[in-house]
Amino acid sequence: MLHLDNMTAGSRAILDQLSIELPSWAFGNSGTRFRVFGTAGTPRTPFEKIADAAQVHKMTGVTPWVSLHIPWDMVDDFSELRAFAESEGVELGTINSNVFQDEDYKLGSLCNPDPKVREKAIAHHIACIDIMRQTGSRDLKIWLADGTNYPGQDSIRARQDRLAESLQRIYNELDEDQRLVLEYKFFEPAFYHTDVPDWGTALVHCVDLGERAKVVLDTGHHAPGTNIEFIVAQLLRRGRLGAFDFNSRFYADDDLIVGAADPFQLFRIVWEIVSGGGFDPAAEVNFMLDQCHNLEEKIPGEILSATNVQEAVAKALLIDPEELAAAQCSDDVLAGNRVLMDAFSTDVRPLLEEWREERGLPARPYEAFQESGYLDKIRSERTGGTAMSWGA
């Protein structure tokens, strides 16, 4: 059986330092474009979202950050929310802007042909930067629903020019210790063209903006069959992978528990991150779960997602880089593949149980949470008020 003592010092350091940010919106009610489904015990305030997120970290030990979405997580006093998070054993992380749910953004936000709408969208981002100062957050994450539905609806070139100008104005407002991270998505909700559809478009804009502009890669935001690990390699080698959002999908951006659809793909991606130095703190890549739980309970779903990522990382750390390089240099195609397959086929759960017990954590986080009684507690206590949900 594998033991922690068998791991190299470098691999052990990566496992020890692994940190995964949680999305606040994962703990609210969620659904599809047809319906949002309610769950008993759903948080009614951002404070209750933070309390639920803290349970995930309490069980796993690898999720010390909580990402906020504005205006979904607006509060009167962000310093109070920050203090509450710290009292719960977590910290506030990335601030996500929202310029896709206001009536004014029907034809786009930062790319909108109306300069008044663009000004409104820019002002929202500047307000988010002020919130970052109050929460101590480093990253402003921007995802845009901007695009068009019909050829001729608007100029593709002009929209890119507007986007560049808008992003530059936002970037110029950042403090020296803050970053802009730009997310891409190849489709949805626009049907004809999306203004930031791929990593190349995001990278071009980030390079133009400056060194503190990075690309966000979301595993659900690609066409079927896309080699995501190739994109990881390219962004890491250019020092432009700023954030990585873990989820899983079968057909489109389903936001399912990470590893649910293709655990081997998750493993391959994680190996590329490991081999490219993406888990080195100096790389400053922010790893996050970006998921909405439609059918399953939220907290257990986040616990499983976090442990799935941790297992993939542990498997990737079993790969011997020298053995792999030797197979590759000798043109032994199957030997190189077997190095990866042997690591992927290894059961690392006992090793991770040992890792958790070393830290006084539950050996099996999912089971420990189910036995904790926390769900029964919040179901009985959170009565009245309005449950928070995706989009509210």
TORKOL-4160 file (C-alpha; in steps of 0.2 Angstrom, whole numbers, padded with zeros to 4 digits, m for minus):
392
<pt num="1" X="0000" Y="0000" Z="0000"/>
<pt num="2" X="0006" Y="0018" Z="m0004"/>
<pt num="3" X="0011" Y="0029" Z="0011"/>
<pt num="4" X="0015" Y="0047" Z="0012"/>
<pt num="5" X="0033" Y="0042" Z="0016"/>
<pt num="6" X="0034" Y="0035" Z="m0002"/>
<pt num="7" X="0031" Y="0052" Z="m0010"/>
<pt num="8" X="0046" Y="0063" Z="m0014"/>
<pt num="9" X="0048" Y="0080" Z="m0005"/>
<pt num="10" X="0042" Y="0090" Z="m0020"/>
<pt num="11" X="0026" Y="0079" Z="m0022"/>
<pt num="12" X="0022" Y="0080" Z="m0004"/>
<pt num="13" X="0024" Y="0099" Z="m0004"/>
<pt num="14" X="0012" Y="0100" Z="m0018"/>
<pt num="15" X="m0001" Y="0089" Z="m0009"/>
<pt num="16" X="0001" Y="0099" Z="0007"/>
<pt num="17" X="m0001" Y="0116" Z="m0002"/>
<pt num="18" X="m0016" Y="0111" Z="m0013"/>
<pt num="19" X="m0029" Y="0125" Z="m0011"/>
<pt num="20" X="m0046" Y="0125" Z="m0020"/>
<pt num="21" X="m0058" Y="0140" Z="m0019"/>
<pt num="22" X="m0076" Y="0137" Z="m0017"/>
<pt num="23" X="m0090" Y="0147" Z="m0026"/>
<pt num="24" X="m0103" Y="0155" Z="m0015"/>
<pt num="25" X="m0116" Y="0152" Z="m0028"/>
<pt num="26" X="m0114" Y="0133" Z="m0026"/>
<pt num="27" X="m0123" Y="0134" Z="m0009"/>
<pt num="28" X="m0138" Y="0143" Z="m0016"/>
<pt num="29" X="m0153" Y="0135" Z="m0025"/>
<pt num="30" X="m0149" Y="0131" Z="m0043"/>
<pt num="31" X="m0157" Y="0123" Z="m0058"/>
<pt num="32" X="m0158" Y="0125" Z="m0077"/>
<pt num="33" X="m0165" Y="0139" Z="m0088"/>
<pt num="34" X="m0182" Y="0131" Z="m0086"/>
<pt num="35" X="m0183" Y="0130" Z="m0067"/>
<pt num="36" X="m0173" Y="0134" Z="m0051"/>
<pt num="37" X="m0176" Y="0120" Z="m0038"/>
<pt num="38" X="m0177" Y="0123" Z="m0020"/>
<pt num="39" X="m0169" Y="0114" Z="m0006"/>
<pt num="40" X="m0172" Y="0114" Z="0013"/>
<pt num="41" X="m0159" Y="0123" Z="0023"/>
<pt num="42" X="m0153" Y="0134" Z="0008"/>
<pt num="43" X="m0143" Y="0149" Z="0014"/>
<pt num="44" X="m0154" Y="0165" Z="0015"/>
<pt num="45" X="m0139" Y="0177" Z="0016"/>
<pt num="46" X="m0121" Y="0178" Z="0011"/>
<pt num="47" X="m0116" Y="0174" Z="0029"/>
<pt num="48" X="m0125" Y="0158" Z="0028"/>
<pt num="49" X="m0116" Y="0154" Z="0012"/>
<pt num="50" X="m0100" Y="0156" Z="0020"/>
<pt num="51" X="m0105" Y="0145" Z="0035"/>
<pt num="52" X="m0109" Y="0131" Z="0023"/>
<pt num="53" X="m0093" Y="0133" Z="0013"/>
<pt num="54" X="m0083" Y="0133" Z="0030"/>
<pt num="55" X="m0090" Y="0115" Z="0032"/>
<pt num="56" X="m0082" Y="0109" Z="0017"/>
<pt num="57" X="m0065" Y="0116" Z="0023"/>
<pt num="58" X="m0068" Y="0108" Z="0040"/>
<pt num="59" X="m0070" Y="0091" Z="0032"/>
<pt num="60" X="m0057" Y="0092" Z="0018"/>
<pt num="61" X="m0044" Y="0104" Z="0024"/>
<pt num="62" X="m0041" Y="0110" Z="0006"/>
<pt num="63" X="m0054" Y="0123" Z="0003"/>
<pt num="64" X="m0049" Y="0139" Z="0013"/>
<pt num="65" X="m0056" Y="0152" Z="0001"/>
<pt num="66" X="m0074" Y="0157" Z="m0004"/>
<pt num="67" X="m0077" Y="0166" Z="m0021"/>
<pt num="68" X="m0090" Y="0180" Z="m0021"/>
<pt num="69" X="m0102" Y="0185" Z="m0035"/>
<pt num="70" X="m0108" Y="0203" Z="m0036"/>
<pt num="71" X="m0122" Y="0208" Z="m0034"/>
<pt num="72" X="m0128" Y="0191" Z="m0028"/>
<pt num="73" X="m0117" Y="0192" Z="m0013"/>
<pt num="74" X="m0119" Y="0211" Z="m0009"/>
<pt num="75" X="m0119" Y="0215" Z="0010"/>
<pt num="76" X="m0119" Y="0232" Z="0019"/>
<pt num="77" X="m0102" Y="0229" Z="0026"/>
<pt num="78" X="m0089" Y="0218" Z="0018"/>
<pt num="79" X="m0077" Y="0220" Z="0032"/>
<pt num="80" X="m0090" Y="0212" Z="0043"/>
<pt num="81" X="m0092" Y="0198" Z="0030"/>
<pt num="82" X="m0073" Y="0196" Z="0030"/>
<pt num="83" X="m0072" Y="0195" Z="0048"/>
<pt num="84" X="m0086" Y="0182" Z="0049"/>
<pt num="85" X="m0077" Y="0171" Z="0036"/>
<pt num="86" X="m0061" Y="0172" Z="0046"/>
<pt num="87" X="m0071" Y="0167" Z="0062"/>
<pt num="88" X="m0077" Y="0152" Z="0052"/>
<pt num="89" X="m0060" Y="0147" Z="0047"/>
<pt num="90" X="m0060" Y="0153" Z="0029"/>
<pt num="91" X="m0056" Y="0168" Z="0019"/>
<pt num="92" X="m0064" Y="0178" Z="0005"/>
<pt num="93" X="m0057" Y="0176" Z="m0012"/>
<pt num="94" X="m0060" Y="0181" Z="m0030"/>
<pt num="95" X="m0073" Y="0194" Z="m0034"/>
<pt num="96" X="m0084" Y="0189" Z="m0049"/>
<pt num="97" X="m0093" Y="0203" Z="m0058"/>
<pt num="98" X="m0110" Y="0201" Z="m0065"/>
<pt num="99" X="m0115" Y="0210" Z="m0081"/>
<pt num="100" X="m0126" Y="0197" Z="m0089"/>
<pt num="101" X="m0143" Y="0198" Z="m0079"/>
<pt num="102" X="m0147" Y="0217" Z="m0081"/>
<pt num="103" X="m0160" Y="0222" Z="m0094"/>
<pt num="104" X="m0148" Y="0235" Z="m0101"/>
<pt num="105" X="m0136" Y="0221" Z="m0105"/>
<pt num="106" X="m0148" Y="0212" Z="m0118"/>
<pt num="107" X="m0136" Y="0217" Z="m0132"/>
<pt num="108" X="m0120" Y="0215" Z="m0122"/>
<pt num="109" X="m0111" Y="0224" Z="m0108"/>
<pt num="110" X="m0092" Y="0229" Z="m0111"/>
<pt num="111" X="m0095" Y="0226" Z="m0130"/>
<pt num="112" X="m0112" Y="0234" Z="m0131"/>
<pt num="113" X="m0114" Y="0247" Z="m0145"/>
<pt num="114" X="m0122" Y="0259" Z="m0133"/>
<pt num="115" X="m0108" Y="0269" Z="m0124"/>
<pt num="116" X="m0120" Y="0272" Z="m0110"/>
<pt num="117" X="m0122" Y="0254" Z="m0107"/>
<pt num="118" X="m0103" Y="0251" Z="m0108"/>
<pt num="119" X="m0101" Y="0265" Z="m0095"/>
<pt num="120" X="m0113" Y="0256" Z="m0083"/>
<pt num="121" X="m0104" Y="0240" Z="m0085"/>
<pt num="122" X="m0087" Y="0248" Z="m0083"/>
<pt num="123" X="m0093" Y="0257" Z="m0067"/>
<pt num="124" X="m0099" Y="0240" Z="m0060"/>
<pt num="125" X="m0082" Y="0233" Z="m0062"/>
<pt num="126" X="m0074" Y="0248" Z="m0053"/>
<pt num="127" X="m0086" Y="0245" Z="m0039"/>
<pt num="128" X="m0081" Y="0227" Z="m0038"/>
<pt num="129" X="m0063" Y="0233" Z="m0037"/>
<pt num="130" X="m0068" Y="0243" Z="m0022"/>
<pt num="131" X="m0076" Y="0228" Z="m0014"/>
<pt num="132" X="m0059" Y="0219" Z="m0017"/>
<pt num="133" X="m0051" Y="0232" Z="m0006"/>
<pt num="134" X="m0063" Y="0228" Z="0008"/>
<pt num="135" X="m0062" Y="0209" Z="0007"/>
<pt num="136" X="m0043" Y="0208" Z="0003"/>
<pt num="137" X="m0046" Y="0199" Z="m0013"/>
<pt num="138" X="m0033" Y="0198" Z="m0026"/>
<pt num="139" X="m0043" Y="0193" Z="m0042"/>
<pt num="140" X="m0057" Y="0202" Z="m0052"/>
<pt num="141" X="m0064" Y="0188" Z="m0062"/>
<pt num="142" X="m0074" Y="0194" Z="m0078"/>
<pt num="143" X="m0085" Y="0182" Z="m0088"/>
<pt num="144" X="m0096" Y="0190" Z="m0102"/>
<pt num="145" X="m0112" Y="0184" Z="m0110"/>
<pt num="146" X="m0108" Y="0196" Z="m0124"/>
<pt num="147" X="m0111" Y="0191" Z="m0142"/>
<pt num="148" X="m0123" Y="0191" Z="m0156"/>
<pt num="149" X="m0137" Y="0180" Z="m0162"/>
<pt num="150" X="m0137" Y="0185" Z="m0181"/>
<pt num="151" X="m0125" Y="0189" Z="m0194"/>
<pt num="152" X="m0125" Y="0208" Z="m0197"/>
<pt num="153" X="m0133" Y="0211" Z="m0180"/>
<pt num="154" X="m0117" Y="0220" Z="m0175"/>
<pt num="155" X="m0099" Y="0222" Z="m0181"/>
<pt num="156" X="m0088" Y="0208" Z="m0174"/>
<pt num="157" X="m0072" Y="0219" Z="m0176"/>
<pt num="158" X="m0080" Y="0234" Z="m0168"/>
<pt num="159" X="m0086" Y="0224" Z="m0153"/>
<pt num="160" X="m0068" Y="0218" Z="m0150"/>
<pt num="161" X="m0062" Y="0236" Z="m0151"/>
<pt num="162" X="m0075" Y="0241" Z="m0138"/>
<pt num="163" X="m0070" Y="0226" Z="m0127"/>
<pt num="164" X="m0052" Y="0231" Z="m0128"/>
<pt num="165" X="m0055" Y="0249" Z="m0123"/>
<pt num="166" X="m0067" Y="0244" Z="m0109"/>
<pt num="167" X="m0055" Y="0231" Z="m0101"/>
<pt num="168" X="m0041" Y="0243" Z="m0102"/>
<pt num="169" X="m0051" Y="0256" Z="m0092"/>
<pt num="170" X="m0055" Y="0243" Z="m0079"/>
<pt num="171" X="m0037" Y="0236" Z="m0078"/>
<pt num="172" X="m0031" Y="0254" Z="m0075"/>
<pt num="173" X="m0041" Y="0255" Z="m0059"/>
<pt num="174" X="m0033" Y="0240" Z="m0051"/>
<pt num="175" X="m0021" Y="0242" Z="m0037"/>
<pt num="176" X="m0003" Y="0235" Z="m0039"/>
<pt num="177" X="m0007" Y="0219" Z="m0029"/>
<pt num="178" X="m0023" Y="0215" Z="m0039"/>
<pt num="179" X="m0026" Y="0206" Z="m0055"/>
<pt num="180" X="m0039" Y="0205" Z="m0069"/>
<pt num="181" X="m0043" Y="0187" Z="m0074"/>
<pt num="182" X="m0053" Y="0185" Z="m0090"/>
<pt num="183" X="m0064" Y="0169" Z="m0093"/>
<pt num="184" X="m0069" Y="0163" Z="m0110"/>
<pt num="185" X="m0083" Y="0152" Z="m0116"/>
<pt num="186" X="m0086" Y="0146" Z="m0134"/>
<pt num="187" X="m0105" Y="0148" Z="m0134"/>
<pt num="188" X="m0120" Y="0152" Z="m0124"/>
<pt num="189" X="m0130" Y="0162" Z="m0122"/>
<pt num="190" X="m0126" Y="0170" Z="m0139"/>
<pt num="191" X="m0130" Y="0159" Z="m0154"/>
<pt num="192" X="m0120" Y="0167" Z="m0169"/>
<pt num="193" X="m0104" Y="0173" Z="m0161"/>
<pt num="194" X="m0097" Y="0175" Z="m0143"/>
<pt num="195" X="m0085" Y="0190" Z="m0140"/>
<pt num="196" X="m0073" Y="0180" Z="m0129"/>
<pt num="197" X="m0076" Y="0162" Z="m0136"/>
<pt num="198" X="m0059" Y="0154" Z="m0133"/>
<pt num="199" X="m0042" Y="0155" Z="m0124"/>
<pt num="200" X="m0033" Y="0163" Z="m0139"/>
<pt num="201" X="m0045" Y="0178" Z="m0139"/>
<pt num="202" X="m0044" Y="0179" Z="m0120"/>
<pt num="203" X="m0025" Y="0178" Z="m0121"/>
<pt num="204" X="m0024" Y="0192" Z="m0134"/>
<pt num="205" X="m0033" Y="0204" Z="m0123"/>
<pt num="206" X="m0023" Y="0200" Z="m0108"/>
<pt num="207" X="m0007" Y="0202" Z="m0116"/>
<pt num="208" X="m0012" Y="0219" Z="m0122"/>
<pt num="209" X="m0018" Y="0224" Z="m0105"/>
<pt num="210" X="m0002" Y="0220" Z="m0095"/>
<pt num="211" X="0006" Y="0207" Z="m0084"/>
<pt num="212" X="m0007" Y="0207" Z="m0071"/>
<pt num="213" X="m0020" Y="0201" Z="m0083"/>
<pt num="214" X="m0022" Y="0182" Z="m0084"/>
<pt num="215" X="m0033" Y="0169" Z="m0093"/>
<pt num="216" X="m0046" Y="0159" Z="m0084"/>
<pt num="217" X="m0049" Y="0141" Z="m0090"/>
<pt num="218" X="m0065" Y="0132" Z="m0086"/>
<pt num="219" X="m0066" Y="0114" Z="m0090"/>
<pt num="220" X="m0084" Y="0116" Z="m0096"/>
<pt num="221" X="m0081" Y="0130" Z="m0108"/>
<pt num="222" X="m0075" Y="0120" Z="m0123"/>
<pt num="223" X="m0081" Y="0111" Z="m0138"/>
<pt num="224" X="m0083" Y="0092" Z="m0136"/>
<pt num="225" X="m0066" Y="0084" Z="m0139"/>
<pt num="226" X="m0055" Y="0099" Z="m0136"/>
<pt num="227" X="m0038" Y="0094" Z="m0129"/>
<pt num="228" X="m0039" Y="0105" Z="m0113"/>
<pt num="229" X="m0022" Y="0099" Z="m0106"/>
<pt num="230" X="m0014" Y="0107" Z="m0122"/>
<pt num="231" X="m0022" Y="0124" Z="m0118"/>
<pt num="232" X="m0016" Y="0122" Z="m0100"/>
<pt num="233" X="0002" Y="0119" Z="m0107"/>
<pt num="234" X="0002" Y="0134" Z="m0118"/>
<pt num="235" X="m0005" Y="0146" Z="m0105"/>
<pt num="236" X="0007" Y="0140" Z="m0091"/>
<pt num="237" X="0022" Y="0141" Z="m0103"/>
<pt num="238" X="0017" Y="0159" Z="m0106"/>
<pt num="239" X="0014" Y="0163" Z="m0088"/>
<pt num="240" X="m0004" Y="0168" Z="m0092"/>
<pt num="241" X="m0014" Y="0154" Z="m0083"/>
<pt num="242" X="m0022" Y="0165" Z="m0069"/>
<pt num="243" X="m0036" Y="0154" Z="m0063"/>
<pt num="244" X="m0043" Y="0136" Z="m0066"/>
<pt num="245" X="m0061" Y="0132" Z="m0063"/>
<pt num="246" X="m0065" Y="0114" Z="m0060"/>
<pt num="247" X="m0082" Y="0106" Z="m0065"/>
<pt num="248" X="m0088" Y="0092" Z="m0076"/>
<pt num="249" X="m0100" Y="0091" Z="m0091"/>
<pt num="250" X="m0106" Y="0078" Z="m0103"/>
<pt num="251" X="m0113" Y="0089" Z="m0117"/>
<pt num="252" X="m0111" Y="0107" Z="m0113"/>
<pt num="253" X="m0107" Y="0118" Z="m0098"/>
<pt num="254" X="m0116" Y="0107" Z="m0086"/>
<pt num="255" X="m0107" Y="0113" Z="m0070"/>
<pt num="256" X="m0107" Y="0095" Z="m0063"/>
<pt num="257" X="m0096" Y="0088" Z="m0049"/>
<pt num="258" X="m0078" Y="0088" Z="m0056"/>
<pt num="259" X="m0073" Y="0071" Z="m0063"/>
<pt num="260" X="m0091" Y="0065" Z="m0064"/>
<pt num="261" X="m0090" Y="0063" Z="m0083"/>
<pt num="262" X="m0072" Y="0059" Z="m0087"/>
<pt num="263" X="m0060" Y="0056" Z="m0072"/>
<pt num="264" X="m0046" Y="0052" Z="m0084"/>
<pt num="265" X="m0048" Y="0069" Z="m0093"/>
<pt num="266" X="m0047" Y="0077" Z="m0075"/>
<pt num="267" X="m0031" Y="0066" Z="m0072"/>
<pt num="268" X="m0023" Y="0071" Z="m0088"/>
<pt num="269" X="m0026" Y="0090" Z="m0085"/>
<pt num="270" X="m0020" Y="0089" Z="m0068"/>
<pt num="271" X="m0004" Y="0080" Z="m0074"/>
<pt num="272" X="m0001" Y="0094" Z="m0086"/>
<pt num="273" X="m0003" Y="0107" Z="m0072"/>
<pt num="274" X="0009" Y="0097" Z="m0061"/>
<pt num="275" X="0022" Y="0095" Z="m0075"/>
<pt num="276" X="0021" Y="0113" Z="m0080"/>
<pt num="277" X="0023" Y="0120" Z="m0062"/>
<pt num="278" X="0005" Y="0126" Z="m0060"/>
<pt num="279" X="0004" Y="0120" Z="m0042"/>
<pt num="280" X="0020" Y="0130" Z="m0037"/>
<pt num="281" X="0014" Y="0145" Z="m0027"/>
<pt num="282" X="0025" Y="0156" Z="m0038"/>
<pt num="283" X="0014" Y="0152" Z="m0053"/>
<pt num="284" X="0000" Y="0161" Z="m0044"/>
<pt num="285" X="m0014" Y="0150" Z="m0052"/>
<pt num="286" X="m0030" Y="0151" Z="m0042"/>
<pt num="287" X="m0039" Y="0134" Z="m0042"/>
<pt num="288" X="m0058" Y="0135" Z="m0040"/>
<pt num="289" X="m0074" Y="0124" Z="m0041"/>
<pt num="290" X="m0086" Y="0132" Z="m0052"/>
<pt num="291" X="m0102" Y="0122" Z="m0050"/>
<pt num="292" X="m0121" Y="0123" Z="m0047"/>
<pt num="293" X="m0129" Y="0108" Z="m0038"/>
<pt num="294" X="m0146" Y="0106" Z="m0046"/>
<pt num="295" X="m0152" Y="0089" Z="m0039"/>
<pt num="296" X="m0139" Y="0084" Z="m0026"/>
<pt num="297" X="m0136" Y="0092" Z="m0009"/>
<pt num="298" X="m0124" Y="0107" Z="m0010"/>
<pt num="299" X="m0112" Y="0104" Z="0004"/>
<pt num="300" X="m0109" Y="0085" Z="0000"/>
<pt num="301" X="m0107" Y="0090" Z="m0018"/>
<pt num="302" X="m0093" Y="0102" Z="m0015"/>
<pt num="303" X="m0085" Y="0090" Z="m0003"/>
<pt num="304" X="m0085" Y="0076" Z="m0017"/>
<pt num="305" X="m0078" Y="0089" Z="m0029"/>
<pt num="306" X="m0064" Y="0094" Z="m0018"/>
<pt num="307" X="m0059" Y="0077" Z="m0014"/>
<pt num="308" X="m0060" Y="0072" Z="m0032"/>
<pt num="309" X="m0048" Y="0085" Z="m0037"/>
<pt num="310" X="m0036" Y="0080" Z="m0022"/>
<pt num="311" X="m0037" Y="0062" Z="m0028"/>
<pt num="312" X="m0032" Y="0067" Z="m0046"/>
<pt num="313" X="m0018" Y="0077" Z="m0040"/>
<pt num="314" X="m0011" Y="0063" Z="m0029"/>
<pt num="315" X="m0012" Y="0051" Z="m0044"/>
<pt num="316" X="m0003" Y="0064" Z="m0055"/>
<pt num="317" X="0011" Y="0065" Z="m0041"/>
<pt num="318" X="0014" Y="0047" Z="m0043"/>
<pt num="319" X="0021" Y="0049" Z="m0060"/>
<pt num="320" X="0040" Y="0047" Z="m0061"/>
<pt num="321" X="0045" Y="0062" Z="m0073"/>
<pt num="322" X="0062" Y="0053" Z="m0076"/>
<pt num="323" X="0054" Y="0037" Z="m0081"/>
<pt num="324" X="0042" Y="0046" Z="m0092"/>
<pt num="325" X="0055" Y="0056" Z="m0100"/>
<pt num="326" X="0066" Y="0041" Z="m0104"/>
<pt num="327" X="0051" Y="0032" Z="m0113"/>
<pt num="328" X="0048" Y="0048" Z="m0123"/>
<pt num="329" X="0066" Y="0050" Z="m0127"/>
<pt num="330" X="0068" Y="0032" Z="m0133"/>
<pt num="331" X="0052" Y="0034" Z="m0144"/>
<pt num="332" X="0043" Y="0020" Z="m0134"/>
<pt num="333" X="0026" Y="0025" Z="m0137"/>
<pt num="334" X="0017" Y="0012" Z="m0126"/>
<pt num="335" X="0029" Y="0014" Z="m0112"/>
<pt num="336" X="0026" Y="0032" Z="m0110"/>
<pt num="337" X="0007" Y="0029" Z="m0110"/>
<pt num="338" X="0009" Y="0015" Z="m0097"/>
<pt num="339" X="0018" Y="0027" Z="m0085"/>
<pt num="340" X="0002" Y="0038" Z="m0085"/>
<pt num="341" X="m0010" Y="0023" Z="m0085"/>
<pt num="342" X="m0002" Y="0015" Z="m0070"/>
<pt num="343" X="m0003" Y="0031" Z="m0060"/>
<pt num="344" X="m0021" Y="0034" Z="m0065"/>
<pt num="345" X="m0026" Y="0016" Z="m0060"/>
<pt num="346" X="m0018" Y="0017" Z="m0043"/>
<pt num="347" X="m0030" Y="0019" Z="m0028"/>
<pt num="348" X="m0024" Y="0034" Z="m0019"/>
<pt num="349" X="m0039" Y="0035" Z="m0006"/>
<pt num="350" X="m0029" Y="0026" Z="0008"/>
<pt num="351" X="m0015" Y="0038" Z="0005"/>
<pt num="352" X="m0026" Y="0053" Z="0007"/>
<pt num="353" X="m0035" Y="0046" Z="0022"/>
<pt num="354" X="m0017" Y="0045" Z="0030"/>
<pt num="355" X="m0014" Y="0063" Z="0025"/>
<pt num="356" X="m0030" Y="0069" Z="0033"/>
<pt num="357" X="m0028" Y="0059" Z="0049"/>
<pt num="358" X="m0011" Y="0068" Z="0050"/>
<pt num="359" X="m0020" Y="0084" Z="0051"/>
<pt num="360" X="m0034" Y="0079" Z="0063"/>
<pt num="361" X="m0046" Y="0079" Z="0048"/>
<pt num="362" X="m0059" Y="0066" Z="0045"/>
<pt num="363" X="m0052" Y="0052" Z="0035"/>
<pt num="364" X="m0067" Y="0051" Z="0024"/>
<pt num="365" X="m0074" Y="0069" Z="0023"/>
<pt num="366" X="m0090" Y="0064" Z="0014"/>
<pt num="367" X="m0096" Y="0051" Z="0026"/>
<pt num="368" X="m0090" Y="0062" Z="0041"/>
<pt num="369" X="m0101" Y="0076" Z="0035"/>
<pt num="370" X="m0116" Y="0065" Z="0032"/>
<pt num="371" X="m0114" Y="0059" Z="0050"/>
<pt num="372" X="m0112" Y="0077" Z="0057"/>
<pt num="373" X="m0130" Y="0082" Z="0058"/>
<pt num="374" X="m0126" Y="0099" Z="0050"/>
<pt num="375" X="m0139" Y="0096" Z="0036"/>
<pt num="376" X="m0153" Y="0092" Z="0049"/>
<pt num="377" X="m0147" Y="0108" Z="0059"/>
<pt num="378" X="m0149" Y="0120" Z="0045"/>
<pt num="379" X="m0165" Y="0113" Z="0039"/>
<pt num="380" X="m0173" Y="0116" Z="0055"/>
<pt num="381" X="m0165" Y="0133" Z="0059"/>
<pt num="382" X="m0167" Y="0141" Z="0042"/>
<pt num="383" X="m0185" Y="0144" Z="0041"/>
<pt num="384" X="m0193" Y="0160" Z="0035"/>
<pt num="385" X="m0184" Y="0172" Z="0024"/>
<pt num="386" X="m0180" Y="0170" Z="0006"/>
<pt num="387" X="m0168" Y="0156" Z="0000"/>
<pt num="388" X="m0153" Y="0163" Z="m0010"/>
<pt num="389" X="m0152" Y="0156" Z="m0028"/>
<pt num="390" X="m0142" Y="0157" Z="m0044"/>
<pt num="391" X="m0146" Y="0174" Z="m0051"/>
<pt num="392" X="m0152" Y="0181" Z="m0034"/>
